[in-house]
Amino acid sequence: MVWSVVFQRLTASTGAIVILGSIALGAYKLRQSSDSLRGRGVYWRNQEMEDFIH
């Protein structure tokens, strides 16, 4: 009886940790990709301006 309660608690806490971890990882990856995309966009815009000037 006690073991089932402990097991349920463990499962719930582990599930919460996994969910939080996956959310944090997803946000981190998203931020990284958006940063690289932003950097590429700035670089591309600079190239476009240079082509326009020359």
N, CA, C and O atoms as CSV, one atom per row, in Angstrom:
chain,resi,resn,atom,element,x,y,z
A,1,MET,N,N,0.840,-1.203,0.000
A,1,MET,CA,C,0.000,0.000,0.000
A,1,MET,C,C,0.876,1.255,0.000
A,1,MET,O,O,0.704,2.150,-0.827
A,2,VAL,N,N,1.811,1.299,0.939
A,2,VAL,CA,C,2.692,2.472,1.024
A,2,VAL,C,C,3.521,2.609,-0.247
A,2,VAL,O,O,3.738,3.715,-0.743
A,3,TRP,N,N,3.983,1.473,-0.770
A,3,TRP,CA,C,4.841,1.504,-1.958
A,3,TRP,C,C,4.128,2.094,-3.164
A,3,TRP,O,O,4.733,2.812,-3.960
A,4,SER,N,N,2.840,1.789,-3.298
A,4,SER,CA,C,2.094,2.318,-4.446
A,4,SER,C,C,1.997,3.842,-4.364
A,4,SER,O,O,2.100,4.531,-5.379
A,5,VAL,N,N,1.798,4.365,-3.144
A,5,VAL,CA,C,1.734,5.817,-2.955
A,5,VAL,C,C,3.079,6.446,-3.302
A,5,VAL,O,O,3.135,7.449,-4.014
A,6,VAL,N,N,4.166,5.853,-2.796
A,6,VAL,CA,C,5.512,6.354,-3.080
A,6,VAL,C,C,5.776,6.312,-4.582
A,6,VAL,O,O,6.316,7.258,-5.156
A,7,PHE,N,N,5.392,5.214,-5.202
A,7,PHE,CA,C,5.604,5.045,-6.642
A,7,PHE,C,C,4.834,6.097,-7.435
A,7,PHE,O,O,5.351,6.662,-8.399
A,8,GLN,N,N,3.587,6.357,-7.018
A,8,GLN,CA,C,2.782,7.378,-7.694
A,8,GLN,C,C,3.425,8.755,-7.548
A,8,GLN,O,O,3.482,9.524,-8.508
A,9,ARG,N,N,3.907,9.062,-6.350
A,9,ARG,CA,C,4.560,10.355,-6.114
A,9,ARG,C,C,5.803,10.485,-6.988
A,9,ARG,O,O,6.030,11.516,-7.622
A,10,LEU,N,N,6.609,9.412,-7.010
A,10,LEU,CA,C,7.828,9.414,-7.820
A,10,LEU,C,C,7.502,9.609,-9.292
A,10,LEU,O,O,8.145,10.402,-9.980
A,11,THR,N,N,6.507,8.887,-9.766
A,11,THR,CA,C,6.114,8.989,-11.171
A,11,THR,C,C,5.650,10.404,-11.494
A,11,THR,O,O,6.006,10.957,-12.534
A,12,ALA,N,N,4.855,10.987,-10.601
A,12,ALA,CA,C,4.341,12.333,-10.829
A,12,ALA,C,C,5.474,13.352,-10.853
A,12,ALA,O,O,5.530,14.201,-11.742
A,13,SER,N,N,6.386,13.267,-9.870
A,13,SER,CA,C,7.488,14.234,-9.809
A,13,SER,C,C,8.430,14.058,-10.994
A,13,SER,O,O,8.908,15.041,-11.561
A,14,THR,N,N,8.699,12.807,-11.371
A,14,THR,CA,C,9.562,12.551,-12.525
A,14,THR,C,C,8.919,13.088,-13.795
A,14,THR,O,O,9.592,13.683,-14.636
A,15,GLY,N,N,7.620,12.877,-13.930
A,15,GLY,CA,C,6.904,13.394,-15.097
A,15,GLY,C,C,6.975,14.907,-15.162
A,15,GLY,O,O,7.187,15.475,-16.233
A,16,ALA,N,N,6.798,15.571,-14.010
A,16,ALA,CA,C,6.865,17.029,-13.969
A,16,ALA,C,C,8.256,17.514,-14.360
A,16,ALA,O,O,8.395,18.480,-15.110
A,17,ILE,N,N,9.288,16.839,-13.847
A,17,ILE,CA,C,10.667,17.216,-14.159
A,17,ILE,C,C,10.938,17.048,-15.652
A,17,ILE,O,O,11.552,17.907,-16.284
A,18,VAL,N,N,10.472,15.930,-16.204
A,18,VAL,CA,C,10.676,15.672,-17.637
A,18,VAL,C,C,9.971,16.732,-18.478
A,18,VAL,O,O,10.536,17.241,-19.446
A,19,ILE,N,N,8.731,17.063,-18.104
A,19,ILE,CA,C,7.965,18.065,-18.851
A,19,ILE,C,C,8.658,19.424,-18.772
A,19,ILE,O,O,8.829,20.096,-19.789
A,20,LEU,N,N,9.057,19.828,-17.559
A,20,LEU,CA,C,9.749,21.107,-17.396
A,20,LEU,C,C,11.054,21.125,-18.182
A,20,LEU,O,O,11.386,22.116,-18.832
A,21,GLY,N,N,11.791,20.017,-18.115
A,21,GLY,CA,C,13.060,19.931,-18.833
A,21,GLY,C,C,12.869,20.042,-20.331
A,21,GLY,O,O,13.630,20.735,-21.005
A,22,SER,N,N,11.860,19.367,-20.858
A,22,SER,CA,C,11.621,19.418,-22.302
A,22,SER,C,C,11.174,20.813,-22.728
A,22,SER,O,O,11.552,21.282,-23.801
A,23,ILE,N,N,10.372,21.482,-21.894
A,23,ILE,CA,C,9.945,22.851,-22.198
A,23,ILE,C,C,11.157,23.782,-22.208
A,23,ILE,O,O,11.312,24.601,-23.113
A,24,ALA,N,N,12.018,23.647,-21.187
A,24,ALA,CA,C,13.210,24.493,-21.108
A,24,ALA,C,C,14.123,24.246,-22.299
A,24,ALA,O,O,14.651,25.187,-22.891
A,25,LEU,N,N,14.306,22.977,-22.650
A,25,LEU,CA,C,15.160,22.629,-23.786
A,25,LEU,C,C,14.579,23.178,-25.085
A,25,LEU,O,O,15.309,23.705,-25.924
A,26,GLY,N,N,13.265,23.052,-25.245
A,26,GLY,CA,C,12.613,23.574,-26.443
A,26,GLY,C,C,12.768,25.082,-26.549
A,26,GLY,O,O,13.049,25.606,-27.627
A,27,ALA,N,N,12.583,25.790,-25.423
A,27,ALA,CA,C,12.742,27.243,-25.427
A,27,ALA,C,C,14.178,27.625,-25.760
A,27,ALA,O,O,14.414,28.574,-26.507
A,28,TYR,N,N,15.145,26.885,-25.204
A,28,TYR,CA,C,16.560,27.154,-25.451
A,28,TYR,C,C,16.897,26.959,-26.926
A,28,TYR,O,O,17.568,27.798,-27.526
A,29,LYS,N,N,16.434,25.857,-27.508
A,29,LYS,CA,C,16.693,25.579,-28.928
A,29,LYS,C,C,16.032,26.639,-29.794
A,29,LYS,O,O,16.619,27.112,-30.768
A,30,LEU,N,N,14.802,27.012,-29.433
A,30,LEU,CA,C,14.076,28.017,-30.200
A,30,LEU,C,C,14.818,29.345,-30.159
A,30,LEU,O,O,14.941,30.028,-31.177
A,31,ARG,N,N,15.320,29.714,-28.963
A,31,ARG,CA,C,16.058,30.966,-28.833
A,31,ARG,C,C,17.333,30.919,-29.664
A,31,ARG,O,O,17.676,31.896,-30.331
A,32,GLN,N,N,18.034,29.792,-29.630
A,32,GLN,CA,C,19.259,29.645,-30.415
A,32,GLN,C,C,18.965,29.795,-31.898
A,32,GLN,O,O,19.667,30.525,-32.598
A,33,SER,N,N,17.937,29.113,-32.385
A,33,SER,CA,C,17.619,29.158,-33.813
A,33,SER,C,C,17.157,30.556,-34.207
A,33,SER,O,O,17.496,31.028,-35.293
A,34,SER,N,N,16.389,31.232,-33.346
A,34,SER,CA,C,15.927,32.577,-33.668
A,34,SER,C,C,17.111,33.544,-33.674
A,34,SER,O,O,17.153,34.458,-34.497
A,35,ASP,N,N,18.071,33.353,-32.768
A,35,ASP,CA,C,19.270,34.185,-32.762
A,35,ASP,C,C,20.050,34.006,-34.051
A,35,ASP,O,O,20.477,34.991,-34.655
A,36,SER,N,N,20.245,32.762,-34.485
A,36,SER,CA,C,21.001,32.507,-35.704
A,36,SER,C,C,20.239,33.058,-36.908
A,36,SER,O,O,20.846,33.595,-37.835
A,37,LEU,N,N,18.913,32.928,-36.894
A,37,LEU,CA,C,18.109,33.465,-37.992
A,37,LEU,C,C,18.220,34.983,-38.034
A,37,LEU,O,O,18.343,35.570,-39.110
A,38,ARG,N,N,18.176,35.616,-36.874
A,38,ARG,CA,C,18.283,37.063,-36.800
A,38,ARG,C,C,19.647,37.508,-37.315
A,38,ARG,O,O,19.755,38.469,-38.078
A,39,GLY,N,N,20.697,36.786,-36.881
A,39,GLY,CA,C,22.052,37.105,-37.341
A,39,GLY,C,C,22.168,36.973,-38.845
A,39,GLY,O,O,22.781,37.815,-39.500
A,40,ARG,N,N,21.583,35.921,-39.397
A,40,ARG,CA,C,21.625,35.702,-40.834
A,40,ARG,C,C,20.856,36.804,-41.557
A,40,ARG,O,O,21.284,37.278,-42.610
A,41,GLY,N,N,19.715,37.211,-40.986
A,41,GLY,CA,C,18.919,38.272,-41.599
A,41,GLY,C,C,19.681,39.582,-41.641
A,41,GLY,O,O,19.651,40.288,-42.649
A,42,VAL,N,N,20.366,39.915,-40.550
A,42,VAL,CA,C,21.166,41.146,-40.500
A,42,VAL,C,C,22.289,41.072,-41.525
A,42,VAL,O,O,22.544,42.038,-42.244
A,43,TYR,N,N,22.957,39.927,-41.590
A,43,TYR,CA,C,24.054,39.742,-42.542
A,43,TYR,C,C,23.543,39.886,-43.971
A,43,TYR,O,O,24.168,40.552,-44.797
A,44,TRP,N,N,22.403,39.259,-44.259
A,44,TRP,CA,C,21.816,39.304,-45.597
A,44,TRP,C,C,21.421,40.734,-45.959
A,44,TRP,O,O,21.615,41.159,-47.098
A,45,ARG,N,N,20.873,41.474,-45.009
A,45,ARG,CA,C,20.469,42.860,-45.240
A,45,ARG,C,C,21.700,43.717,-45.523
A,45,ARG,O,O,21.673,44.570,-46.411
A,46,ASN,N,N,22.780,43.494,-44.774
A,46,ASN,CA,C,24.012,44.241,-45.012
A,46,ASN,C,C,24.546,43.969,-46.410
A,46,ASN,O,O,24.975,44.892,-47.102
A,47,GLN,N,N,24.521,42.712,-46.828
A,47,GLN,CA,C,24.974,42.352,-48.172
A,47,GLN,C,C,24.112,43.056,-49.221
A,47,GLN,O,O,24.620,43.553,-50.226
A,48,GLU,N,N,22.815,43.088,-48.976
A,48,GLU,CA,C,21.893,43.724,-49.914
A,48,GLU,C,C,22.205,45.215,-50.026
A,48,GLU,O,O,22.209,45.766,-51.127
A,49,MET,N,N,22.465,45.868,-48.895
A,49,MET,CA,C,22.800,47.292,-48.898
A,49,MET,C,C,24.100,47.533,-49.656
A,49,MET,O,O,24.210,48.498,-50.413
A,50,GLU,N,N,25.076,46.666,-49.458
A,50,GLU,CA,C,26.348,46.815,-50.159
A,50,GLU,C,C,26.146,46.680,-51.662
A,50,GLU,O,O,26.719,47.443,-52.439
A,51,ASP,N,N,25.340,45.720,-52.069
A,51,ASP,CA,C,25.052,45.540,-53.495
A,51,ASP,C,C,24.339,46.768,-54.044
A,51,ASP,O,O,24.586,47.184,-55.176
A,52,PHE,N,N,23.457,47.344,-53.243
A,52,PHE,CA,C,22.701,48.522,-53.672
A,52,PHE,C,C,23.629,49.731,-53.822
A,52,PHE,O,O,23.493,50.517,-54.760
A,53,ILE,N,N,24.577,49.868,-52.883
A,53,ILE,CA,C,25.505,51.005,-52.912
A,53,ILE,C,C,26.458,50.882,-54.096
A,53,ILE,O,O,26.703,51.865,-54.795
A,54,HIS,N,N,26.995,49.692,-54.329
A,54,HIS,CA,C,27.975,49.510,-55.415
A,54,HIS,C,C,27.294,49.471,-56.768
A,54,HIS,O,O,27.962,49.325,-57.791
